[in-house]
Amino acid sequence: MIDYKITEREPDMVMEPLIAYIAGDKVLRSINPVYKTTDTALYYDDCLSVMSRFPDNYVDMIFADPPYNLSNGGVTCHAGKMVIVDKGKWDKSNGFENDVEFHEMWITECRRILKPEGTIWISGTNHSIYQCGYILQKLNFHILNDISWFKPNAAPNLACTTFAHSHETLLWAKKEKKAKHIFNYEKMKTGVFKEDKMKMPDKQMRSVWSIPTPSPDEKILGKHPTQKPLALLKRIVISSTNDNSLILDPFNGGGTTGIAAKIVGNRKYIGIDIEKEYIDLTIKRINQISKPQMDWALS
């Protein structure tokens, strides 16, 4: 058993106590970050293993982009050509029941470690999002919104047997219905979102967001097959966190959540991924935005 615990959180004393807590003691397998700064920690490990070490009621916001389980012999369009969908072993379905069981395991851990007023974002396609939505309701989360992320530059459907897939769904839910969650309404209403041609100036932010897929500049150091655009994650971070909020991404991927947290500023970020390639990519991206010549304005 871990014989120490984290009690009250001070804004500048979040990362080190938590990292020590996750690491465990002589009884448990040591789990240490492969990258650590004063505001960021990256873990090359299984998300369930790392999250199981978190204290209860500690995280402010979770963004999760779990496997869509698409890599099962289907086809897609890449660079104008038809290719087999093979994102990696992590994206292969283990069958409906096993896929649902996996989603329930990680979402259950998310519920335990979220603060009562904490919120979770889950991104997905029709292949996974309904399973996740069902589990959110089963575990008594309160769903705040389902956001349609419209991709104006989505790839065409080469099979021509269905409508072209041009959006993903994001579910936003809070742990406890009666708890007061963070929503920076005015920033969403009056902010400048140049990438979104559907957002009307000084009007309420609606639940359909028009944001292009990641630009070539966002992939210059490498890419993840389901990489999210920086504009999408900046909007999520700004809307649902405040200064000193602790953000967790259990499926770190290319690290866009952490990059957004760093650009917005004054946030703490923990990312977990089972693929070392993508942890390495995240570190490269963090180092890139740390260069003084890079212009990462919020507008």
Secondary structure, 3 states (H helix, E strand, C coil): CCCCCCCCCCCCCCHHHHHHHHHCCCCCCCCCCCEECCCEEEEECCHHHHHCCCCCCCEEEEEECCCCCCCCCCEEEECCEEEECCCCHHHCCCCHHHHHHHHHHHHHHHHHHEEEEEEEEEEECCCCHHHHHHHHHHCCCEEEEEEEEECCCCCCCCCCCCCCCCEEEEEEEECCCCCCCCCCHHHHHHCCCCCCCCCCCCCCCCCEEECCCCCHHHHCCCCCCCCCCHHHHHHHHHHHCCCCCEEEECCCCCCHHHHHHHHHCCCEEEEEECCHHHHHHHHHHHHHHCCCCCCCCCC
